Amino acid sequence: MTLFRRLITALMFFCLCLGCASTTSHSIAVYMLVDTSGTYAKQLDQAQKVIRYLLTHLDSGDSLALARIDSGSFSEKDIVAKVTFDGRPSVANKQKLKFKETIDDFISNVKGSPHTDIKGALLQAVDFLNETKAANKTILIFSDMEEDLPDGYKRKLNNKKRNIKGFRVVALNVTKLSSDQIDPERYFERLDTWEKTIEDLGGVWDRVNDLDRLDSLVVRK
Amino acid sequence: MLSILNTIIIAVSVLNDKGEVMTFNQLINIWTGSELLNVVIWFCLLILIMYLAKNPAHLTIRSFCHVISQGLSHMAESILSAVIKVKERNKEVLLAAGLEEAEKNIEMEFNRINTVVERDLSGFPVLKRQLQEQIARIEDDYQQSSDIPPAPPGWVDAVDALAKLPDEANENKAVTNILKEIHKTTCDQQKRALDEYRKAVSSHHIILNSLMPYWRKLTQTLDDVAKVITGIHERSVKIDKHMNQYEDIRANSDKAERTLSSSSMTQFFISGIALAIAIWGIAVNFNLIAVPMKEMVGASSYIGPMKTSDVVALVIILVEVSIGIYLMESLRITNLFPVIRQMDDKMRKRLFWFTIGFLLTLAFVEAALAFIRHGMYVDKAQTDNAIEEVAAMGASVTIPTISQMVLSFILPFVLTLTAIPLESFVYSSRTVLGVLTVFFMQLTAFLLNLSGSIITNCGELLINIYNLVVFPLIWAEDMLLNKLNKEPRPVMETKVKEPKLKSHKKSPGDSTIDSSESKEDLDENGLLTTGETAS
């Protein structure tokens, strides 16, 4: 009876199994691409809405980066701001405010670009997000998804080594072009092409046009 | 005939006349060109084969079902025999625990009586002396208050003598004057005596009046003694009751077992409810300190599936609960760790003060964390407002902050009381687990027996279905035998052999299968019979 009592007492105190420290990350990493070409440069206030949502919903340990899509986007120079929020919430709050200031400066001083290199930006995003080793990796593309590469630029996304398995690619605010007005099928074909490209690479494709419903952007596993 | 034989041989070898392996369709249509006729022929052949193999098939089915049902039955018997042992062990444990508790109760009652006797009756000699003094004083005063009739004066005799003198006119005048003087003097003395008497009675009343407090005190003292005696009497009744219970337990009676079991179940549920409330308290405490822990250990590190901050908060709370247990042990309120109970008083006192100090420290830490928590929420709200560019709404933060701090300070002390229901829960869980184990074992045995019975009956069902399929030939056989005027084959009584449910009280020789039973059940052909001959 005494031994049984001791066992029960010990079991109740040591019922919480503390294993070794987990090396699996639980953090979220979001890489947002904003199209600065043509008329899209004038819609960046909508992108600010998304940034604000992300800043209020991301926590310590999460990563956030904003990069522009311009003529040649496969470059670190196109990254406007990037941050990995500190483990301490008080420091993370300060980082968020600083990030917001940087983005506000960028948006107020942005200049339009003549071309649109979405795939290059995507490759850069994949590179960045892989380095974060986050559990949830999301790429947000704020663009009309109409790629316009400069002459001589090659962008292949069908290389098996460049797979984006586990990535989520979300197209935001995909506006219709004037050519889409003439033939709406072009709009859907464009989206379908991107969907197929992303899914062939192992990623998950999604589209959000209503920027008042951003709940699905930050999903913590 | 030869062609039929050839056809059968070819069919068995599944080769057609070209030497190729026959397809299924070719095999079906081997007899005639009509598919339906071929199917009928094959069906008839199948029935014929089934009829010829009827007895072995019945035997096979019965044996197979018998094997399984017997296996299940033996498993059930083993489980039921284990149930007996588990029940006995449960009873032993329960009675031992009940014995221990009864001894504690008796000891406690004797201690209480001892305390009462030492406190109230140890001064009985002094009390007795006081009573005697009181009574002596009362007696003296009573003596003082008694009326002593005054002695008659001596001159009364002289007056009497004078009054008896002869009555002569001149001589009586002097006597009359004397008598008048004596009368006057007597009246004065009577008046004086009456006054003195009244004074004396009054003083005696005063004396008697002063005795009243002593009487009251005496009465109260006697009442107190009566109460003490009555209290001792009541305790002795309780001790009798506990002793009866103790004797019942020592006698290993079923009544004692039932009483203890019921008491243990009640304790289990009550302590379970108290522990559930304590767990909710732990959850509230956890929510108060987990968030500010992120500021101390970081919000992005994990231990296993849980955040480090959550783990640290939980550990702090569990440490508080364990400190509370040690505190209760040092005060001898609970008895989870005999090592602490067996410590000498000096060590226990040190342990007591150490646990109190540790608890106070943790309580202050929690209050500080509650303060940080509120600050963190305010900081986050301000940051979100700045990001959203929304004006912050001013709200009073003092009262919620103070409330959280007070709650965080109090909760560790409240959680120390968790030790009491925890002890009851641990003590009573053994009994409950034992009862549940017996229940599930009996349920398993029942299900095994039921499965065995179902399998046996399914076997009989299969046999009957088999007979149903070949019934035309059986019927033809019976008709033929009747025509040949032989004794009809009795209908085989398909006895359903139920797996025997042995009683719980087993004798040592009952553990194995009784082989003589199986021999009687099967005849020389291995068929299950009721003893009648097979046709």
Boltz contact constraints between the chains, C-beta under 6 A:
constraints:
  - contact:
      token1: [A, 5]
      token2: [B, 426]
      max_distance: 6.0
  - contact:
      token1: [A, 8]
      token2: [B, 426]
      max_distance: 6.0
  - contact:
      token1: [A, 9]
      token2: [B, 336]
      max_distance: 6.0
  - contact:
      token1: [A, 18]
      token2: [B, 303]
      max_distance: 6.0
  - contact:
      token1: [A, 19]
      token2: [B, 304]
      max_distance: 6.0
  - contact:
      token1: [A, 21]
      token2: [B, 303]
      max_distance: 6.0
  - contact:
      token1: [A, 22]
      token2: [B, 302]
      max_distance: 6.0
  - contact:
      token1: [A, 22]
      token2: [B, 304]
      max_distance: 6.0
  - contact:
      token1: [A, 26]
      token2: [B, 302]
      max_distance: 6.0
  - contact:
      token1: [A, 52]
      token2: [B, 387]
      max_distance: 6.0
  - contact:
      token1: [A, 52]
      token2: [B, 388]
      max_distance: 6.0
  - contact:
      token1: [A, 55]
      token2: [B, 387]
      max_distance: 6.0
  - contact:
      token1: [A, 56]
      token2: [B, 384]
      max_distance: 6.0
  - contact:
      token1: [A, 56]
      token2: [B, 387]
      max_distance: 6.0
  - contact:
      token1: [A, 60]
      token2: [B, 299]
      max_distance: 6.0
  - contact:
      token1: [A, 60]
      token2: [B, 300]
      max_distance: 6.0
  - contact:
      token1: [A, 61]
      token2: [B, 300]
      max_distance: 6.0
  - contact:
      token1: [A, 87]
      token2: [B, 298]
      max_distance: 6.0
  - contact:
      token1: [A, 87]
      token2: [B, 299]
      max_distance: 6.0
  - contact:
      token1: [A, 87]
      token2: [B, 300]
      max_distance: 6.0
  - contact:
      token1: [A, 88]
      token2: [B, 295]
      max_distance: 6.0
  - contact:
      token1: [A, 89]
      token2: [B, 294]
      max_distance: 6.0
  - contact:
      token1: [A, 89]
      token2: [B, 376]
      max_distance: 6.0
  - contact:
      token1: [A, 93]
      token2: [B, 379]
      max_distance: 6.0
  - contact:
      token1: [A, 93]
      token2: [B, 383]
      max_distance: 6.0
  - contact:
      token1: [A, 96]
      token2: [B, 383]
      max_distance: 6.0
  - contact:
      token1: [A, 97]
      token2: [B, 386]
      max_distance: 6.0
  - contact:
      token1: [A, 100]
      token2: [B, 387]
      max_distance: 6.0
